[in-house]
């Protein structure tokens, strides 16, 4: 006999095995202490089931004050209904070397109740250190009570369960599991071929693979398989299978919950067939049919998208959302549209651009509507999208044409206002001074004043002729009728000649005019139209002198480039606003519509310069900063390129 604090049993009646074979010191003492303090009952039995040793856990589990004496048969404490079965199991274990099994039975508690025990037995009779059947038992009364409650719940909720213990040929089926298959509980197969009798041939391998997966991963699995019902048909059964672990953390059994989902499967199949019909319609439509989450993630999109955007379906579906290819300028509009769909029950229409796989953008128009769930919130967005690029091009072209017409009308009005002044000024001088000559207001025509008037009449006529020539030249260029006459030109002579012609005007305006011709550019073999080249230089110099205040400086420079020559005119005038530079060089455009700033020009000077440069195959460029001055550069190729237009840089 032993008490709770000293669990060493009396061993005189059991010479086959002695407790004190375990050393009291060293490793033996450690393992003895360990065994005496675990929650499971550790017991040793002989071949007939006689108790050779029980750990002190028996007191806690079965309510004893002390460990019961050894030498009695364990079967004496087993429930009568379990006794014969356990006698047979002990006999099988005793005659089978290395036998191991898991047994469930009831033991009497000291208070008279019965406790369900689950014991793991192993034949260690041939082990010289043990020489007994080792049993490790745990109290599973609570588990059995829960199983009973589970069975009762099965009757109410139409589900069942099974438990497949290790080393058993088949699961043990609950009444609820049999009931959902409309079969008597006793007709459920219990042999090793249970799945062949019960599971549809096409589902057998998949179900067994799922159950074996539990042993590999120790994680629960879900499988839907077809089971044969009592009427010979098949029902779809969903199985939730998970592992039960024993005291050594090994899988001792599989436990499964089974639920009849036949109606759900049939409903899903009907839905799939319905979806297949609509999908067929969507796939054959030329417009794009698509479903998306409220956040914009694509759920479904019809194959017609490939013809419109060039992306294969799988590539589009891998995108997080369509925002990856949405034009940056359209993102806010799309975000606002999706936000509005979350609150509005109306169908919304939105235009936007998506990037084609080739890199260009395609204009699309989507008709969108939110699909609401049972709680009233939008669960997904359904849309039909079509390519409206052609329509947008027409709209844009129409808008641009309208803008061009309005700009042309505005430019024409400004040009006519400026031109009327430009033409009237020399004409008034010509008419007024000629009238004075005609009336001989200062006496006979020999008076010295008349020579001055004649000079003014001549200058006004020359100015008028220049204006008319500019208009005619611009008209010829725009009509494609202006012809260049190429010849070898002495750049130094042309540049210096143009500078001499405007030298007087520069001096009258209090300006310093410099000519800077690089040595390696003076003898360049330039072929160009002499008259056109002079016209370019005179227009640039005239503009620079006109817009540079007294005390300023104007520089005309010539530089050699690779296969070309650069001619530039730089002034220290008032400069040009950055937003106006892009307009200059267009017919009748000036840096300012203010007459006091535009100096009553026609706006044709820079337009002629640009057009003549491009007719030579050259380029035209303006650099300017307000308050610092302006540089206008013309680059001409040394060899003529007839009828070639080069856009301004």
Secondary structure in CASP SS format (residue, H / E / C, confidence):
PFRMAT SS
TARGET T0000
AUTHOR 0000-0000-0000
METHOD secondary structure of the structure
MODEL  1
X C 1.00
X E 1.00
X C 1.00
X C 1.00
X C 1.00
X C 1.00
X C 1.00
X C 1.00
X C 1.00
X C 1.00
X C 1.00
X C 1.00
X C 1.00
X C 1.00
X C 1.00
X C 1.00
X C 1.00
X C 1.00
X H 1.00
X H 1.00
X H 1.00
X C 1.00
X C 1.00
X C 1.00
X C 1.00
X H 1.00
X H 1.00
X H 1.00
X H 1.00
X H 1.00
X H 1.00
X H 1.00
X H 1.00
X H 1.00
X H 1.00
X H 1.00
X C 1.00
X C 1.00
X C 1.00
X C 1.00
X E 1.00
X E 1.00
X E 1.00
X E 1.00
X E 1.00
X C 1.00
X C 1.00
X C 1.00
X C 1.00
X E 1.00
X E 1.00
X E 1.00
X E 1.00
X E 1.00
X C 1.00
X C 1.00
X H 1.00
X H 1.00
X H 1.00
X H 1.00
X H 1.00
X H 1.00
X C 1.00
X C 1.00
X C 1.00
X C 1.00
X E 1.00
X C 1.00
X C 1.00
X C 1.00
X C 1.00
X C 1.00
X E 1.00
X H 1.00
X H 1.00
X H 1.00
X H 1.00
X E 1.00
X C 1.00
X H 1.00
X H 1.00
X H 1.00
X H 1.00
X H 1.00
X H 1.00
X H 1.00
X H 1.00
X H 1.00
X H 1.00
X H 1.00
X H 1.00
X H 1.00
X H 1.00
X H 1.00
X H 1.00
X C 1.00
X C 1.00
X C 1.00
X C 1.00
X E 1.00
X E 1.00
X E 1.00
X E 1.00
X E 1.00
X E 1.00
X E 1.00
X E 1.00
X E 1.00
X C 1.00
X C 1.00
X C 1.00
X C 1.00
X C 1.00
X E 1.00
X E 1.00
X E 1.00
X E 1.00
X E 1.00
X E 1.00
X E 1.00
X E 1.00
X E 1.00
X E 1.00
X E 1.00
X C 1.00
X C 1.00
X C 1.00
X C 1.00
X C 1.00
X C 1.00
X C 1.00
X E 1.00
X E 1.00
X E 1.00
X E 1.00
X E 1.00
X E 1.00
X E 1.00
X E 1.00
X C 1.00
X H 1.00
X H 1.00
X H 1.00
X H 1.00
X H 1.00
X H 1.00
X H 1.00
X H 1.00
X H 1.00
X H 1.00
X H 1.00
X H 1.00
X H 1.00
X H 1.00
X H 1.00
X H 1.00
X H 1.00
X C 1.00
X E 1.00
X E 1.00
X E 1.00
X E 1.00
X E 1.00
X E 1.00
X E 1.00
X C 1.00
X C 1.00
X C 1.00
X C 1.00
X C 1.00
X C 1.00
X E 1.00
X E 1.00
X C 1.00
X H 1.00
X H 1.00
X H 1.00
X H 1.00
X H 1.00
X H 1.00
X C 1.00
X C 1.00
X C 1.00
X C 1.00
X H 1.00
X H 1.00
X H 1.00
X C 1.00
X C 1.00
X C 1.00
X C 1.00
X C 1.00
X C 1.00
X H 1.00
X H 1.00
X H 1.00
X H 1.00
X H 1.00
X E 1.00
X C 1.00
X H 1.00
X H 1.00
X H 1.00
X H 1.00
X H 1.00
X H 1.00
X H 1.00
X H 1.00
X H 1.00
X H 1.00
X H 1.00
X H 1.00
X H 1.00
X H 1.00
X H 1.00
X H 1.00
X H 1.00
X C 1.00
X C 1.00
X C 1.00
X E 1.00
X E 1.00
X E 1.00
X E 1.00
X E 1.00
X E 1.00
X E 1.00
X E 1.00
X C 1.00
X C 1.00
X C 1.00
X C 1.00
X C 1.00
X E 1.00
X E 1.00
X E 1.00
X E 1.00
X E 1.00
X E 1.00
X E 1.00
X E 1.00
X E 1.00
X E 1.00
X E 1.00
X E 1.00
X C 1.00
X C 1.00
X C 1.00
X C 1.00
X C 1.00
X E 1.00
X E 1.00
X E 1.00
X E 1.00
X E 1.00
X E 1.00
X E 1.00
X E 1.00
X E 1.00
X E 1.00
X C 1.00
X H 1.00
X H 1.00
X H 1.00
X H 1.00
X H 1.00
X H 1.00
X H 1.00
X H 1.00
X H 1.00
X H 1.00
X H 1.00
X H 1.00
X H 1.00
X H 1.00
X H 1.00
X H 1.00
X H 1.00
X H 1.00
X H 1.00
X H 1.00
X H 1.00
X H 1.00
X H 1.00
X C 1.00
X C 1.00
X C 1.00
X E 1.00
X E 1.00
X E 1.00
X E 1.00
X E 1.00
X C 1.00
X C 1.00
X C 1.00
X C 1.00
X C 1.00
X E 1.00
X E 1.00
X E 1.00
X E 1.00
X C 1.00
X C 1.00
X H 1.00
X H 1.00
X H 1.00
X H 1.00
X H 1.00
X H 1.00
X C 1.00
X C 1.00
X C 1.00
X H 1.00
X H 1.00
X H 1.00
X H 1.00
X H 1.00
X H 1.00
X C 1.00
X C 1.00
X C 1.00
X H 1.00
X H 1.00
X H 1.00
X C 1.00
X E 1.00
X C 1.00
X H 1.00
X H 1.00
X H 1.00
X H 1.00
X H 1.00
X H 1.00
X H 1.00
X H 1.00
X H 1.00
X H 1.00
X H 1.00
X H 1.00
X H 1.00
X H 1.00
X C 1.00
X C 1.00
X C 1.00
X C 1.00
X C 1.00
X C 1.00
X E 1.00
X E 1.00
X E 1.00
X E 1.00
X E 1.00
X E 1.00
X E 1.00
X E 1.00
X C 1.00
X C 1.00
X C 1.00
X C 1.00
X C 1.00
X E 1.00
X E 1.00
X E 1.00
X E 1.00
X E 1.00
X E 1.00
X E 1.00
X E 1.00
X E 1.00
X E 1.00
X E 1.00
X E 1.00
X C 1.00
X C 1.00
X C 1.00
X C 1.00
X C 1.00
X E 1.00
X E 1.00
X E 1.00
X E 1.00
X E 1.00
X E 1.00
X E 1.00
X E 1.00
X E 1.00
X E 1.00
X C 1.00
X H 1.00
X H 1.00
X H 1.00
X H 1.00
X H 1.00
X H 1.00
X H 1.00
X H 1.00
X H 1.00
X H 1.00
X H 1.00
X H 1.00
X H 1.00
X H 1.00
X H 1.00
X H 1.00
X H 1.00
X H 1.00
X H 1.00
X H 1.00
X H 1.00
X H 1.00
X H 1.00
X H 1.00
X H 1.00
X H 1.00
X H 1.00
X H 1.00
X H 1.00
X H 1.00
X H 1.00
X H 1.00
X H 1.00
X H 1.00
X H 1.00
X H 1.00
X H 1.00
X H 1.00
X H 1.00
X H 1.00
X H 1.00
X H 1.00
X H 1.00
X H 1.00
X H 1.00
X H 1.00
X H 1.00
X H 1.00
X H 1.00
X H 1.00
X H 1.00
X C 1.00
X C 1.00
X C 1.00
X C 1.00
X C 1.00
X C 1.00
X C 1.00
X C 1.00
X H 1.00
X H 1.00
X H 1.00
X H 1.00
X H 1.00
X H 1.00
X H 1.00
X H 1.00
X H 1.00
X H 1.00
X H 1.00
X H 1.00
X H 1.00
X H 1.00
X H 1.00
X H 1.00
X H 1.00
X H 1.00
X H 1.00
X H 1.00
X H 1.00
X H 1.00
X H 1.00
X H 1.00
X H 1.00
X H 1.00
X H 1.00
X H 1.00
X H 1.00
X H 1.00
X H 1.00
X H 1.00
X C 1.00
X C 1.00
X C 1.00
X C 1.00
X C 1.00
X C 1.00
X E 1.00
X E 1.00
X E 1.00
X E 1.00
X C 1.00
X H 1.00
X H 1.00
X H 1.00
X H 1.00
X H 1.00
X H 1.00
X H 1.00
X H 1.00
X H 1.00
X H 1.00
X H 1.00
X H 1.00
X H 1.00
X H 1.00
X H 1.00
X H 1.00
X H 1.00
X H 1.00
X C 1.00
X C 1.00
X C 1.00
X E 1.00
X E 1.00
X E 1.00
X E 1.00
X E 1.00
X E 1.00
X C 1.00
X H 1.00
X H 1.00
X H 1.00
X H 1.00
X C 1.00
X C 1.00
X C 1.00
X E 1.00
X E 1.00
X E 1.00
X E 1.00
X H 1.00
X H 1.00
X H 1.00
X H 1.00
X H 1.00
X H 1.00
X H 1.00
X H 1.00
X H 1.00
X H 1.00
X H 1.00
X H 1.00
X H 1.00
X H 1.00
X H 1.00
X H 1.00
X H 1.00
X C 1.00
X C 1.00
X C 1.00
X C 1.00
X C 1.00
X C 1.00
X E 1.00
X E 1.00
X E 1.00
X E 1.00
X E 1.00
X E 1.00
X E 1.00
X E 1.00
X E 1.00
X C 1.00
X C 1.00
X E 1.00
X E 1.00
X E 1.00
X E 1.00
X E 1.00
X E 1.00
X E 1.00
X E 1.00
X C 1.00
X C 1.00
X C 1.00
X C 1.00
X C 1.00
X C 1.00
X H 1.00
X H 1.00
X H 1.00
X H 1.00
X C 1.00
X C 1.00
X C 1.00
X C 1.00
X C 1.00
X C 1.00
X C 1.00
X C 1.00
X C 1.00
X C 1.00
X C 1.00
X C 1.00
X C 1.00
X H 1.00
X H 1.00
X H 1.00
X H 1.00
X C 1.00
X C 1.00
X C 1.00
X C 1.00
X C 1.00
X C 1.00
X H 1.00
X H 1.00
X H 1.00
X H 1.00
X H 1.00
X H 1.00
X H 1.00
X H 1.00
X H 1.00
X H 1.00
X H 1.00
X E 1.00
X C 1.00
X C 1.00
X E 1.00
X E 1.00
X E 1.00
X E 1.00
X E 1.00
X E 1.00
X E 1.00
X C 1.00
X C 1.00
X C 1.00
X E 1.00
X E 1.00
X E 1.00
X E 1.00
X E 1.00
X E 1.00
X E 1.00
X E 1.00
X E 1.00
X C 1.00
X C 1.00
X C 1.00
X C 1.00
X C 1.00
X C 1.00
X E 1.00
X C 1.00
X C 1.00
X C 1.00
X C 1.00
X C 1.00
END
